[in-house]
């Protein structure tokens, strides 16, 4: 069985589920999903990314997104939805919310589960990517398995 640690920041949509479950053909897959809720410190970076991508309406709505502790309940719902979607394809799937130290948790999960790869499924984060401070760039220096970045689809 092929084991993938899947890092997400929003619920998986059907296109994303099909993408991650078909990457290894007919081989059975197991997913450990790490759901990162929005943090208080991320608001400015997200707004800058939205502006850079020409999504001005999204930039204006950043203030309406739940942050910090208020983001935990929506993150739990997103995680539950994502796990159910993966299981519906026949894949094994477990997961947890990342509350602190996401890269330390990632390294620990990879080591404990002997994961074969990490997939970071995210929307573009142009500012962080430019400075190599995005999850994928930082994860490549923390874990001893391949790290693949995929861009999440919209609802």
Long-range contacts (C-beta under 8 A, 24 or more apart in sequence): 1-27, 1-28, 1-29, 1-30, 1-92, 2-27, 2-28, 2-29, 2-30, 2-116, 2-117, 3-29, 3-30, 3-31, 3-32, 3-113, 3-114, 3-115, 3-116, 3-117, 4-29, 4-30, 4-31, 4-32, 4-115, 4-116, 4-117, 4-118, 4-119, 5-31, 5-32, 5-34, 5-106, 5-109, 5-110, 5-113, 5-115, 5-117, 5-118, 5-119, 6-31, 6-32, 6-33, 6-34, 6-118, 6-119, 6-121, 7-33, 7-34, 7-36, 7-98, 7-102, 7-106, 7-118, 7-119, 7-120, 7-121, 7-122, 7-135, 7-139, 8-33, 8-34, 8-35, 8-36, 8-78, 8-82, 8-121, 8-122, 8-152, 9-35, 9-36, 9-37, 9-38, 9-122, 9-123, 9-152, 10-78, 10-123, 10-152, 11-77, 11-78, 11-79, 11-81, 11-82, 12-81, 12-82, 12-85, 12-86, 12-121, 12-152, 13-152, 13-153, 13-154, 13-155, 14-85, 15-153, 16-121, 16-150, 16-152, 16-153, 17-82, 17-85, 17-86, 17-88, 17-89, 18-89, 19-150, 20-86, 20-119, 20-121, 20-150, 21-86, 21-89, 21-91, 23-119, 28-90, 28-91, 28-92, 29-91, 29-92, 30-91, 30-92, 30-93, 31-86, 31-91, 31-92, 31-93, 31-94, 31-95, 32-93, 32-94, 32-95, 32-109, 32-113, 32-115, 33-79, 33-82, 33-83, 33-86, 33-93, 33-94, 33-95, 33-96, 34-95, 34-96, 34-98, 34-102, 34-105, 34-106, 34-109, 35-75, 35-76, 35-78, 35-79, 35-82, 35-95, 35-96, 35-97, 35-98, 36-75, 36-98, 36-102, 36-135, 37-66, 37-71, 37-72, 37-74, 37-75, 37-97, 37-98, 37-99, 38-65, 38-66, 38-67, 38-68, 38-71, 38-75, 39-67, 39-68, 39-71, 40-67, 40-68, 42-67, 43-67, 45-125, 45-127, 45-128, 46-125, 48-126, 48-127, 49-123, 49-124, 49-125, 49-126, 49-127, 49-128, 52-126, 52-127, 53-124, 53-126, 72-97, 72-99, 102-135, 103-135, 103-138, 103-139, 103-142, 104-142, 106-139, 106-142, 106-143, 107-142, 107-143, 110-143, 110-144, 110-145, 115-145, 116-145, 116-146, 117-145, 117-146, 117-147, 117-148, 118-143, 118-145, 118-146, 118-147, 118-148, 119-147, 119-148, 119-149, 119-150, 120-147, 120-148, 120-149, 120-150, 121-150, 121-151, 121-152, 122-149, 122-150, 122-151, 122-152, 123-151, 123-152, 124-151
